[in-house]
């Protein structure tokens, strides 16, 4: 399979950005983090128009990896991609991952998280019941798009070893 336009989706803390960087390094495709297109360093967001424009510029390119969920734009991105990786990782693993990255500078976010955000943690706790069904419903509309689902970090690691 020739990868040209890849979406990486999943719960916050599932390892999307880490997986995206590993894929970028192996495949040589440009990587775009939706959080970097949407958020400013002061934790404010760009306007809907600016974000949609930035996303549109990425989608027009011949090759890309896009890391992030952003429900409102998922349908649009699915129309352009050839492959989706869905990191369907257990909730507790995601929560622990988010806790573990507090105080760490990251390339996928324009600021450093300095404390646990309870609202964000609640979003993670409810992701599998509130967001995952919507994601699966959207993916079902695109059977022509290659869809790879990982249920554990071990599955992710094994996949990366074989690329």
C-alpha positions in Angstrom: 0.0 0.0 0.0 1.3 3.4 -0.9 0.6 6.0 1.7 0.1 9.5 0.5 -2.6 11.1 2.7 -2.9 9.7 6.2 -5.2 10.6 9.1 -4.3 9.7 12.6 -7.2 9.8 15.1 -7.9 8.6 18.6 -8.5 9.7 22.1 -6.2 12.3 23.6 -3.3 10.5 25.2 -3.6 7.5 22.9 -0.2 8.2 21.2 -1.4 9.9 18.0 1.4 12.4 17.8 4.1 10.0 18.8 2.8 7.6 16.1 2.5 10.4 13.6 6.2 11.4 14.2 7.3 7.8 13.8 5.3 7.4 10.5 6.8 10.7 9.3 10.3 9.5 10.0 9.7 6.2 8.2 7.7 7.4 5.2 9.1 10.9 4.7 5.7 12.5 4.5 5.1 16.0 5.9 3.3 16.0 9.3 0.6 18.5 10.4 -0.8 18.5 13.9 -4.3 19.9 14.0 -3.6 21.4 17.4 -0.9 23.6 15.9 -3.2 24.8 13.2 -6.0 25.6 15.8 -4.3 26.8 19.0 -2.2 29.9 19.8 0.7 29.7 22.3 -1.5 31.7 24.9 -4.1 28.9 24.8 -6.5 30.9 22.7 -7.8 29.6 19.4 -7.7 31.0 15.9 -11.0 31.8 14.2 -13.0 29.1 12.5 -12.2 30.7 9.2 -8.5 30.8 9.8 -8.4 27.2 11.0 -10.5 26.0 8.0 -8.2 28.0 5.7 -5.1 26.4 7.2 -6.6 22.9 7.0 -7.6 23.6 3.4 -4.0 24.4 2.5 -2.8 21.2 4.0 -5.5 19.1 2.3 -4.6 20.5 -1.1 -1.1 19.1 -0.8 -0.1 15.9 -2.6 1.1 14.2 0.6 0.5 14.6 4.3 0.0 13.0 7.7 -2.6 14.8 9.8 -2.7 14.1 13.5 -5.8 15.0 15.4 -9.5 14.4 15.8 -11.4 17.7 15.6 -14.9 16.2 15.0 -16.2 19.2 13.0 -13.6 18.7 10.2 -13.2 14.9 10.3 -15.7 14.4 7.4 -13.8 16.9 5.2 -10.5 15.2 6.0 -11.9 11.7 5.3 -12.8 12.9 1.8 -9.2 13.5 1.0 -7.3 10.7 2.8 -6.3 7.3 1.5 -5.5 5.8 5.0 -6.8 6.3 8.5 -5.1 5.0 11.6 -7.4 4.9 14.6 -5.7 4.5 17.9 -8.4 2.9 20.0 -6.3 2.6 23.1 -7.8 1.9 26.6 -9.0 4.9 28.6 -6.7 4.3 31.5 -3.6 4.2 29.3 -4.7 7.5 27.7 -5.3 9.1 31.1 -1.9 8.0 32.4 -0.2 9.2 29.2 -1.7 12.7 29.6 -0.6 12.8 33.2 2.9 11.7 32.3 3.4 14.4 29.7 2.6 17.4 32.1 5.7 19.6 32.1 7.1 18.2 28.9 7.6 20.4 25.8 5.9 18.9 22.8 6.0 19.6 19.1 2.3 19.0 18.6 1.1 21.7 21.0 2.1 25.4 21.1 2.4 25.5 24.9 3.6 23.3 27.7 0.9 21.7 30.0 1.8 22.5 33.6 -1.1 20.9 35.4 -3.9 18.4 35.1 -7.0 19.9 33.5 -10.0 18.2 34.9 -12.3 19.1 32.0 -9.8 17.6 29.6 -9.5 14.4 31.7 -13.3 14.1 31.7 -13.2 14.4 27.9 -10.8 11.4 27.9 -12.9 9.4 30.4 -16.0 9.7 28.2 -14.2 9.5 24.8 -15.0 5.8 24.2 -18.7 6.2 25.0 -19.4 9.7 23.6 -16.9 10.2 20.7 -15.9 6.7 19.5 -19.4 5.8 18.2 -19.4 9.0 16.1 -15.9 8.2 14.8 -16.9 4.6 13.8 -20.1 5.9 12.2 -18.0 8.3 10.1 -15.4 5.7 9.2 -18.2 3.4 8.0 -19.1 5.9 5.3 -15.6 5.5 3.8 -15.1 1.8 3.1 -12.7 2.7 0.2 -10.3 4.3 2.7 -7.8 1.9 4.2 -8.6 1.8 7.9 -6.2 0.4 10.5 -7.2 0.2 14.1 -4.8 -0.3 17.0 -6.1 -1.5 20.4 -2.8 -1.4 22.3 0.6 0.3 22.3 2.1 -3.1 21.5 0.1 -3.3 18.3 1.3 0.2 17.3 4.9 -0.8 18.0 4.6 -4.0 16.1 3.1 -2.2 13.1 6.0 0.4 13.1 8.6 -2.4 13.2 7.2 -3.9 10.0 7.0 -0.7 7.9 
